[in-house]
Amino acid sequence: MSYPPAPSNIGKRGLAKAASGKRIYFAIEDEIHIPQSGRPDKLIYLQRLKFESDGRVELRLGYYVIGEKPAARARWVWGRFATMFPAHDFRSIIRRAERKGWLS
């Protein structure tokens, strides 16, 4: 099966909500993605986020899957739950982050 190109979120603005309800905005500065081993319909993403309020940088681990419901069928959809994936995939994405200098 052929899948659409992997989504790119670099430069996009995101929103997180604090427990207090306060809105916290961030920009996605960079991202790394790899297909999950044995699951070509799932992409693991590590994103480098910069928060607008104070300039701090944090990392976000997430994933995309190919949608199955009619409104999202055959397109990449951001995962809503904690992801699970093989340890060697985790090592691979961490190595890429180290090469980019994200973990120094």
N, C-alpha and C positions, 0 to 999 in steps of 0.2 A: 504494500500500500504506500502511496505517495502522500507526504504531509506538507503543509504549507511551510514557508520559511519561518525560522524562529523569530519571535517578536523581539524588538529592540526597544528598551525603555529609557535609554541614555538621554539625559536632558529633560525628562518629564518630571512633573511636580506631583508629589504624593501628599497624602494626609493621614495622620495618625491621631487617635483620640486618647488623651490621658484619662486616667481613672476619674479625675475631677470633671471630665467633660470638655476640657480645654482642647482646642484644635491645634495640632502641631504640624507645620508644613515642612517638607523636605524636598530636595532635588535628588534624582538618581544620577550620580556623577559617572558611574561606570558599572559594568556588570560582566559576569562570566557565566556561561551556561554550557552544560554537557548533556547529552542524552543519557538517561539511566540505562545501565547495562541490562540487556534483555527486554527493555521496554522502550521501543522507538517512539511510542506515543506519549512519553513523559520526558520533560526537560527540567533538569535541576539548575536553579539559578542562585548565584551569590551576587548580591548587589551592594555597591558602596553608596551610602546615603549621606547627604550633608544637610543638616537641619538649619532652617532659615533663622530661627530665633537666636541661636548662640554660636552657630558655625561648627558645632561638634560633628564628627564623622562616626558613623556606625555601619555595621554590616547587617544585611538581611538575607536569610536563607529561605528560598521558596521554590515553587515549581509551577510549570504549565502542563496541562494534559489536553489531549484532543477531546473536545466536547462530544457528548453522546445525545444530549437532549435536543429536540428539534431546533430551538433557537440558537444553539451553539454547535450544532453538528459539523464535524470536519474542520473546526478551527481551534486554535490554541486558546485555552481558558486558564486564568490564574487560579491555582489551587487555594482552597479555603481552609484547609486543615493542616496540621503538622505533617510533614513529609517523612517517609521512611524510604531508605535506599541502601544499597550495599556499601560496606566500609571502603572498598577500593574506589568507588565513585567519589566518596567523601575525600579520600586522600588526593585524588586527581584534581578536584576543584580547589582544595587547599593549596596544592602545589602551584596551581595557576595564580592564585591570589598572592602567594609569596613572591613569584616571579614579577608580579606587577607592583610589589612593594606595599601592599595593603596591610601586611601583618607586622611591619617593623615598628 
